[in-house]
Amino acid sequence: MQGNLSVERMCQLAQVSRAGFYRFLKERAPKQEEIQLKSRIQEIVLQHRRRYGIRRVARQLRAEGQVVNHKRVARIMREDDLLAIRRRKFVVTTNSRHEHQVYFNLAQRMELTGINQLWVADITYIRLREEFVYLAVVMDAFSRRVIGWALDRTLQTRLPLAALQMAITNRQPPPGLVHHSDRGGQYACPEYMGVLLAHGIVPSMSRAGRPYDNAACESFMKTLKQEEIYANEYRDMDQLREQLEDFLERYYNRLRMHSALNYRSPEAFEAELQPGTESRAAKIEFTQASEIYRPDVA
């Protein structure tokens, strides 16, 4: 009905058949639907600054109630040049040549049940126009949320220590939390260890030559480089700091869907946790006791 007129009456007034009208409607509807879909895909891609790939755009559309195949999303994104930006390979370097004590890898054997059970930390470099600067991050391994970060021109201990202090201030973790990192001197030094032990945090370190022992943080650094660092040029460190704050605090933690979290953002994932989840202990299994304990020798 259009007002008081039925389709049949309108067809009579327009001197067209009802069958012809429905044929026209059937041919026109898919075109309108395609245009609307393209428009929404463009909005999603631009909202996330071309960081979202085909899978995440498709998941976002389905979360909004649209029935769409990822192959169709891929076709539209290719046709409109909306594919996510991928420019360079991820590079990481660690200097573990030091005389500080290193610690056993506890993270490898942990089965997490909540937040504030395992934090992972790492450092990466960022190239500006005229200098290199360094970024340290601390992330909750259960929710993949960045809870502490720091930017500096130096690799000295003050860099990761600032990120750790931010994480402690933001989370106020209970004693027994495990902190995992590589064997770099910045993490193994007495100053850093002193802060961990003062807050009842248990240190854990990757095995020598095993970067994938810290896979969660390595994966985050790769995402950061591909979706933010390589996609932009920064005038100076002040501009970089402002952009990183926007990416980490307002985009990555709050908006970006994470495949390991069933395509939810870290903030949304934590919001769905049951009260008291973070207080439950993680499970730790030691399948090869010989790696840790040695029998008494007379």
Secondary structure as UniProt FT lines:
FT   TURN            3..4
FT   HELIX           7..14
FT   HELIX           18..47
FT   TURN            48..50
FT   HELIX           54..63
FT   TURN            64..65
FT   HELIX           70..79
FT   TURN            80..81
FT   HELIX           107..109
FT   STRAND          110..111
FT   STRAND          118..127
FT   STRAND          132..140
FT   TURN            141..144
FT   STRAND          145..152
FT   HELIX           158..171
FT   TURN            175..176
FT   STRAND          178..181
FT   HELIX           185..188
FT   HELIX           190..198
FT   TURN            199..200
FT   STRAND          202..205
FT   TURN            208..209
FT   HELIX           211..214
FT   HELIX           215..224
FT   HELIX           225..229
FT   TURN            230..231
FT   HELIX           237..245
FT   HELIX           246..252
FT   TURN            253..255
FT   HELIX           259..261
FT   HELIX           266..271
FT   TURN            275..276
FT   HELIX           277..279
FT   STRAND          283..284
FT   HELIX           289..291
//
